[in-house]
Amino acid sequence: MESDSPADDALANRRATIQSALADQQTATPSLSIYATAQQSLEPTNHLLGITLLTAAEACTSDATEYGQWTPAALAVEYLAAFVRTHGSILTVETSDVRDSDTGDDCQLSKQILTGDLLHTRAVELLLKTETTHTQRQSCLQRFLAASRQICEGNALRQELAGQPIVQLDDYLRFIEADAALWWGSATIGGLLGDGEDELLTHLASFGRNLGAAIRLAVDANCLAHSSSTTDYRRNIDIPSSKRGGTHRSDTGDSRCDAHDTAEACEEVDTLGGEALLAGRPVFRSTAHIPVRRVDANDLRHRVDRRLDEAKIHVEYIEHSRPQLVLTEILDRVRSTFD
C-alpha cells in the first residue's frame, strides 16, 4: 500500500502554487480599500477548491507537471468561494433581527456588497485569462455561471426556509445540493481544461457534487454535535433549550436547533468545522439552526459517509495514480472530521 506522503506532497505543492499566484494578485491590485478587503477574504482557507480544479485537470492528461496554464482558473474558483462567503455575510446581516440601521452599519454593508461584486468580477476575468482554446474557455465559463446560478438559488431557498417553523428534509437537501455546486464547478472546469473525455468528465462532476454535499452536511453535523452535551457524533443528539427561551421540538420529531437560539453557538462551531475540513474559514456558514424535521447529527453523519463513498467510486475511474491519490486524500480528510 502506498503511503500518504505522495498525496500530502501533491496537496502542498498545489496549495503553494495557488498561494504564490494570490500573492502576485495582491501586489498588482489598485489602492482602493475594497481590493484589500477582497484579498483578505481569500486568505483564511487552504484553497481546496483550487486544488480540486488543478487535480481534476491533471486527471485528464498524462503530462501535467506544471500548473501554470491552469492556475488562473484555480484562482477563479477561489475568488468565487470568497464571493460566496462575502455574500453569505451580507445575507446574514440583512435578515438579522439585531441589525442596527445607523449610518455606520449601512456603510459597512455597502462595502461588503462592493467587495462581493469585485470578487465575482475578478473570478470571471481570471477564468477568461486561462490559457486554453476558445471552445474550452466557453465551456468553462458556462459551468462557472451555472455554479453561480445554483448557489444564488440555494441562498434564495435558504432565506425562505429560515423563516419557517419546521422545514421538510427534501427542502433542506435542495439547498445542500445547491451549495455543492462550487465543488461540482471546480471539478468540471478542471476536467474541461485537461481536455477530458466525456465519461471522465461525468465522473469528475459526480465526484465534485458528492464532495461538496459531504462537506456542507459535515459542517451542519459538527454544529449539531458540538451544540449538544455530548461529543459523540454517532449518537442521536438532542439540542438543548434555547438561550432565548426557545424549546427543543421533541414533540414534532425535530432534533435540530431552534431557529433563533444558536446563531452564536453555530458561528463558533463554523470555525471549528472549517479548520477540520478546510484548514481555515469554511465557505458556508452552518445552517444547523434551520429546524429540519427528523434530522439529527447522527443522520447527517451517515449522509456524509454515503456521499463520500459515492465520491470515491468516481475517483476510481481516474487512470493516473497521482490525481487519484490526491482526490482520495481529500475524501479521507473530510471523513476524519468525525473520527
C-alpha positions as CSV (number, residue, x, y, z in Angstrom):
1,M,0.0,0.0,0.0
2,E,1.3,3.4,-0.9
3,S,1.9,5.9,1.9
4,D,0.1,9.1,2.5
5,S,3.3,11.1,1.7
6,P,2.9,11.4,-2.1
7,A,-0.7,12.8,-1.6
8,D,0.4,15.1,1.1
9,D,3.3,16.4,-1.0
10,A,1.0,16.9,-4.0
11,L,-1.6,18.8,-1.9
12,A,1.2,21.0,-0.5
13,N,2.6,21.7,-4.0
14,R,-0.8,22.7,-5.4
15,R,-1.6,24.9,-2.4
16,A,1.8,26.6,-2.7
17,T,1.1,27.3,-6.4
18,I,-2.2,28.9,-5.6
19,Q,-0.8,30.9,-2.7
20,S,2.0,32.3,-4.8
21,A,-0.4,33.3,-7.5
22,L,-2.7,35.0,-5.0
23,A,0.3,36.9,-3.6
24,D,1.1,38.1,-7.1
25,Q,-2.5,39.3,-7.4
26,Q,-2.2,41.3,-4.2
27,T,0.9,43.2,-5.5
28,A,-0.9,44.1,-8.7
29,T,-4.2,45.4,-7.2
30,P,-5.1,49.1,-7.0
31,S,-5.0,51.0,-3.7
32,L,-8.8,51.2,-3.2
33,S,-9.7,49.7,0.2
34,I,-12.2,47.2,-1.3
35,Y,-9.2,45.4,-3.0
36,A,-7.5,44.9,0.3
37,T,-10.8,43.7,1.8
38,A,-11.3,41.3,-1.1
39,Q,-7.7,40.0,-0.7
40,Q,-8.2,39.3,3.0
41,S,-11.3,37.2,2.2
42,L,-9.1,34.9,0.2
43,E,-6.6,34.1,2.9
44,P,-8.3,32.0,5.6
45,T,-8.6,28.8,3.6
46,N,-6.2,26.2,2.3
47,H,-7.6,26.5,-1.2
48,L,-9.3,23.1,-1.5
49,L,-11.5,24.3,-4.5
50,G,-8.4,25.4,-6.5
51,I,-6.6,22.2,-5.6
52,T,-9.6,20.2,-6.8
53,L,-9.6,22.1,-10.1
54,L,-5.9,21.5,-10.7
55,T,-6.1,17.9,-9.7
56,A,-9.2,17.3,-12.0
57,A,-7.3,18.8,-14.9
58,E,-4.3,16.6,-14.2
59,A,-6.6,13.6,-14.1
60,C,-7.5,14.2,-17.7
61,T,-3.9,14.4,-19.1
62,S,-0.8,12.4,-18.9
63,D,1.6,15.4,-18.8
64,A,0.7,17.8,-16.0
65,T,3.9,18.6,-14.2
66,E,3.3,22.3,-14.5
67,Y,0.1,24.1,-13.3
68,G,0.9,27.5,-14.8
69,Q,-1.7,27.3,-17.6
70,W,-4.5,26.3,-15.2
71,T,-3.6,28.5,-12.2
72,P,-5.8,31.5,-13.3
73,A,-8.8,29.1,-13.3
74,A,-7.9,27.8,-9.9
75,L,-7.8,31.4,-8.6
76,A,-11.2,32.0,-10.3
77,V,-12.9,29.3,-8.2
78,E,-11.2,30.6,-5.1
79,Y,-12.5,34.1,-5.8
80,L,-15.9,32.7,-6.4
81,A,-15.8,31.0,-3.0
82,A,-14.7,34.3,-1.4
83,F,-17.6,35.9,-3.1
84,V,-20.0,33.3,-1.6
85,R,-18.5,33.9,1.9
86,T,-19.0,37.7,1.5
87,H,-22.4,37.3,0.0
88,G,-23.4,35.0,2.8
89,S,-22.3,37.5,5.4
90,I,-24.4,40.2,3.7
91,L,-27.5,37.9,3.8
92,T,-26.9,37.1,7.4
93,V,-26.8,40.8,8.3
94,E,-29.8,41.7,6.2
95,T,-32.0,39.0,7.9
96,S,-30.8,39.6,11.4
97,D,-33.3,41.0,13.9
98,V,-30.5,42.6,15.8
99,R,-29.1,44.7,12.9
100,D,-28.7,48.4,13.7
101,S,-29.9,50.8,11.0
102,D,-27.4,53.6,11.7
103,T,-25.1,55.0,9.1
104,G,-22.1,53.1,10.2
105,D,-23.8,49.7,9.6
106,D,-25.1,50.9,6.2
107,C,-21.7,52.0,5.1
108,Q,-20.2,48.7,6.2
109,L,-22.9,46.8,4.4
110,S,-22.3,48.8,1.2
111,K,-18.6,48.0,1.4
112,Q,-19.4,44.3,1.7
113,I,-21.6,44.4,-1.3
114,L,-19.0,46.2,-3.4
115,T,-16.4,43.7,-2.2
116,G,-18.6,40.8,-3.3
117,D,-19.2,42.4,-6.7
118,L,-15.4,42.8,-7.1
119,L,-14.7,39.2,-6.1
120,H,-17.2,37.8,-8.6
121,T,-16.0,40.1,-11.4
122,R,-12.3,39.2,-10.8
123,A,-13.3,35.5,-10.8
124,V,-14.7,35.8,-14.3
125,E,-11.7,37.8,-15.5
126,L,-9.3,35.2,-14.2
127,L,-11.3,32.4,-15.8
128,L,-11.2,34.2,-19.2
129,K,-7.4,34.7,-18.8
130,T,-6.8,30.9,-18.5
131,E,-4.7,29.6,-21.5
132,T,-7.0,27.2,-23.4
133,T,-8.9,27.0,-26.6
134,H,-11.9,29.3,-27.3
135,T,-14.2,26.3,-27.2
136,Q,-12.9,25.1,-23.8
137,R,-12.9,28.6,-22.4
138,Q,-16.6,29.0,-23.4
139,S,-17.5,25.6,-21.8
140,C,-15.6,26.5,-18.6
141,L,-17.5,29.9,-18.4
142,Q,-20.8,28.1,-18.9
143,R,-20.0,25.8,-15.9
144,F,-18.8,28.7,-13.9
145,L,-22.0,30.7,-14.5
146,A,-24.1,27.6,-13.8
147,A,-22.4,27.1,-10.5
148,S,-23.0,30.8,-9.6
149,R,-26.7,30.5,-10.5
150,Q,-27.2,27.3,-8.4
151,I,-25.5,29.0,-5.4
152,C,-27.8,32.0,-5.8
153,E,-30.8,29.7,-6.0
154,G,-29.6,27.9,-2.8
155,N,-29.3,31.2,-1.0
156,A,-32.8,32.3,-2.0
157,L,-34.2,28.9,-0.8
158,R,-32.3,29.2,2.5
159,Q,-33.8,32.7,3.1
160,E,-37.3,31.3,2.6
161,L,-36.7,28.3,4.8
162,A,-35.1,30.2,7.6
163,G,-38.4,31.9,8.5
164,Q,-40.4,28.6,8.7
165,P,-41.1,26.9,12.0
166,I,-40.4,23.5,10.5
167,V,-38.5,22.6,7.3
168,Q,-39.0,19.3,5.4
169,L,-35.9,17.2,4.8
170,D,-36.3,17.4,1.0
171,D,-36.2,21.2,1.1
172,Y,-33.1,21.2,3.3
173,L,-31.3,18.8,1.0
174,R,-32.2,21.0,-2.0
175,F,-30.0,23.9,-0.8
176,I,-27.3,21.4,0.3
177,E,-27.1,20.3,-3.3
178,A,-27.1,24.0,-4.5
179,D,-24.1,24.7,-2.2
180,A,-22.3,21.7,-3.6
181,A,-22.3,23.4,-7.0
182,L,-19.0,25.1,-6.0
183,W,-17.2,21.8,-5.9
184,W,-19.1,20.5,-9.0
185,G,-17.9,23.6,-10.9
186,S,-14.3,23.2,-9.7
187,A,-14.1,19.6,-10.7
188,T,-15.8,20.0,-14.1
189,I,-13.9,23.1,-15.1
190,G,-10.6,21.3,-14.3
191,G,-11.7,18.4,-16.4
192,L,-12.6,20.6,-19.3
193,L,-9.2,22.4,-19.1
194,G,-7.5,19.0,-19.1
195,D,-9.5,18.1,-22.2
196,G,-11.0,15.1,-20.6
197,E,-13.2,12.5,-22.3
198,D,-16.9,12.8,-21.7
199,E,-17.1,9.7,-19.5
200,L,-14.3,11.0,-17.2
201,L,-15.9,14.5,-17.1
202,T,-19.1,12.8,-15.9
203,H,-17.2,11.0,-13.1
204,L,-15.4,14.2,-12.1
205,A,-18.6,16.1,-12.0
206,S,-20.2,13.5,-9.8
207,F,-17.1,13.5,-7.6
208,G,-17.3,17.2,-7.1
209,R,-21.0,17.2,-6.4
210,N,-20.7,14.4,-3.8
211,L,-17.7,16.0,-2.2
212,G,-19.4,19.4,-1.9
213,A,-22.5,17.9,-0.4
214,A,-20.5,15.9,2.1
215,I,-18.5,18.9,3.2
216,R,-21.7,21.0,3.5
217,L,-23.5,18.3,5.5
218,A,-20.4,17.8,7.7
219,V,-20.4,21.5,8.8
220,D,-24.0,21.2,9.9
221,A,-23.4,17.8,11.6
222,N,-20.4,19.2,13.5
223,C,-22.5,22.2,14.6
224,L,-25.3,19.9,15.9
225,A,-22.9,17.7,17.7
226,H,-21.0,20.5,19.4
227,S,-24.2,22.2,20.3
228,S,-25.2,19.2,22.5
229,S,-23.9,18.0,25.8
230,T,-22.0,15.1,24.1
231,T,-19.3,15.0,21.5
232,D,-20.2,11.5,20.3
233,Y,-21.1,12.1,16.6
234,R,-22.5,8.7,16.2
235,R,-25.4,9.2,18.7
236,N,-28.8,10.7,18.2
237,I,-28.2,14.1,19.6
238,D,-30.8,16.3,21.2
239,I,-30.3,20.1,21.0
240,P,-30.6,21.9,24.4
241,S,-33.2,24.5,25.1
242,S,-32.8,28.0,23.6
243,K,-30.8,30.6,25.4
244,R,-33.5,33.0,24.4
245,G,-36.4,30.9,25.7
246,G,-36.9,28.6,22.7
247,T,-37.5,24.9,23.2
248,H,-36.3,21.7,21.6
249,R,-39.0,20.5,19.3
250,S,-39.2,16.9,20.5
251,D,-43.0,16.9,20.1
252,T,-42.6,17.3,16.3
253,G,-39.8,14.9,15.9
254,D,-37.3,17.6,15.1
255,S,-34.0,17.4,16.8
256,R,-32.2,20.4,15.3
257,C,-31.6,23.8,16.9
258,D,-34.3,26.4,17.4
259,A,-34.1,28.9,14.5
260,H,-33.3,31.7,16.9
261,D,-31.1,30.1,19.6
262,T,-27.9,29.0,18.0
263,A,-26.5,31.9,16.0
264,E,-23.7,32.5,18.4
265,A,-23.1,28.8,19.1
266,C,-23.1,27.8,15.4
267,E,-20.9,30.7,14.5
268,E,-18.3,29.4,16.9
269,V,-18.6,25.8,15.6
270,D,-18.3,27.1,12.0
271,T,-14.7,27.9,12.6
272,L,-14.0,24.6,14.3
273,G,-15.6,22.6,11.5
274,G,-13.9,24.8,8.9
275,E,-10.5,24.1,10.4
276,A,-11.2,20.4,10.4
277,L,-12.4,20.3,6.8
278,L,-10.6,23.1,5.1
279,A,-7.9,24.2,7.5
280,G,-9.5,27.7,7.5
281,R,-12.7,29.5,7.4
282,P,-15.5,27.4,5.8
283,V,-17.1,28.6,2.6
284,F,-20.6,28.4,4.1
285,R,-21.9,29.3,7.5
286,S,-23.6,26.5,9.3
287,T,-27.3,26.1,8.7
288,A,-27.9,23.8,11.7
289,H,-30.2,26.5,13.2
290,I,-32.7,25.8,10.4
291,P,-35.3,23.4,12.0
292,V,-35.4,20.3,9.8
293,R,-38.0,17.7,10.7
294,R,-36.5,14.4,12.0
295,V,-32.9,15.2,11.3
296,D,-30.1,15.0,13.8
297,A,-26.3,14.9,13.8
298,N,-26.2,11.1,13.5
299,D,-28.4,11.2,10.5
300,L,-26.2,13.8,8.8
301,R,-23.1,11.9,9.7
302,H,-24.5,8.8,7.8
303,R,-25.3,11.1,4.9
304,V,-21.8,12.4,4.8
305,D,-20.4,8.8,4.7
306,R,-22.7,7.9,1.9
307,R,-21.7,10.9,-0.2
308,L,-18.0,10.3,0.4
309,D,-18.4,6.6,-0.5
310,E,-20.1,7.7,-3.7
311,A,-17.4,10.2,-4.5
312,K,-14.7,7.6,-4.0
313,I,-16.4,5.3,-6.6
314,H,-16.0,8.0,-9.2
315,V,-12.3,8.6,-8.2
316,E,-11.5,5.0,-9.0
317,Y,-12.2,5.7,-12.7
318,I,-9.2,8.0,-12.9
319,E,-6.3,6.2,-14.6
320,H,-3.5,8.4,-13.4
321,S,-2.3,7.5,-9.9
322,R,-1.2,10.9,-8.6
323,P,-4.5,12.7,-9.1
324,Q,-6.3,9.6,-7.8
325,L,-4.2,9.7,-4.6
326,V,-4.8,13.4,-4.1
327,L,-8.6,13.2,-4.5
328,T,-8.8,10.2,-2.3
329,E,-6.8,12.0,0.4
330,I,-9.2,14.9,0.3
331,L,-12.1,12.5,0.8
332,D,-10.2,10.8,3.7
333,R,-9.6,14.2,5.4
334,V,-13.3,15.1,5.2
335,R,-14.2,11.7,6.7
336,S,-11.6,12.1,9.5
337,T,-13.6,15.1,10.8
338,F,-15.8,12.5,12.6
339,D,-13.2,10.1,13.8
